[in-house]
């Protein structure tokens, strides 16, 4: 497993852990987890277009987290954690 692959797995596990810790409806939790579950476990071999789509997906995820935080549906501390992890995922995709 490459260093990048390990980093992706750690980020996905961290995102999943934070989402699972949220005190939100099972529907909302399921929707957030669904985004993470659709992320690839490895990025080697991804085309530029695939990486671009993943970056777009993660930016949408970040926007959704911001909206949920602003609506007081998730605590700002956890929203911050999720946003940081999503941005780290984007940074890995851009390398």
N, C-alpha and C positions, 0 to 999 in steps of 0.2 A: 504494500500500500504506500503510495507516494505521500510526502509531507502534506501536499495540498489536499489529497483525498482524506487524510486523517483530520486536517483542519475542517474540511466540509462536514465530516461526520460529527466532530465535536460541536460545531456551530448548530447543526440540525438537532443534536441531542439537547443542547442548551435551549434552543428555541422551544422544543417540545416540553422540556421541564418547566420553563417559565409559563408557557400556555397552560399546562396541566395544573399549575399552582394558582391560576386565576380563579377568583370566586365569581364566575359568570355562568350564564345558562349553558346547558349542555349543547344547545344548538350553536351558540356563538363559539364555544370552545371547539366544537367539531369543525366549524368553518375555518377557524384559525389553524387548527391541526391539519386540515386538508391541504392548505397551502404548503405547509412544511413537508407533508408526506409526498407531495408531487415534485419536490426538489430532487435533483439527481444526487446519488451518493458519491459520484465521481464526476469531475468536470473534464478529465482528460478525454480527448476525442470529440468534445463539443465544438460545433462550428461557431463562427463569430455570430451568426444569426441566432443560434440557440442560446448563446451567452447573452445576447442582447435581449431576447425574450425573457430570460430569467431575471435579468436586471430590472426590466420593466415590471415583472411580477413582484419582485422584492420592493420596488418603489411603491407599487400599489398597496402592498402589505403595510409598508411604513405609513402611507396615507391613512389606511384603515385604522391602524393603531393610534395615530394622532387623533382621528375623529372620535374613536372610542374613549380615549383619555380626556379629550375636551368635553365629552358628554358625561364624564364621571362614571363611565361604565367599567373602566379598569383604572387602577391606581397609577398615578404618574410615575412612580418608581418602577413598576413592572413595564409600563409603556416605554420608559427609557431603556430598560434592559433589552426589550424586544427590538427597539429601533437600533440600538448599538449592535446587536447580533446580526440584524438584517443588513446593516451597513458593512459589517465585517464580511458577510457573505458576498456582497456586491464587490468589495475590494478584492476578494479572492478571485472572483470571476474576471476582474479587469486585469489580472496579472498575466 
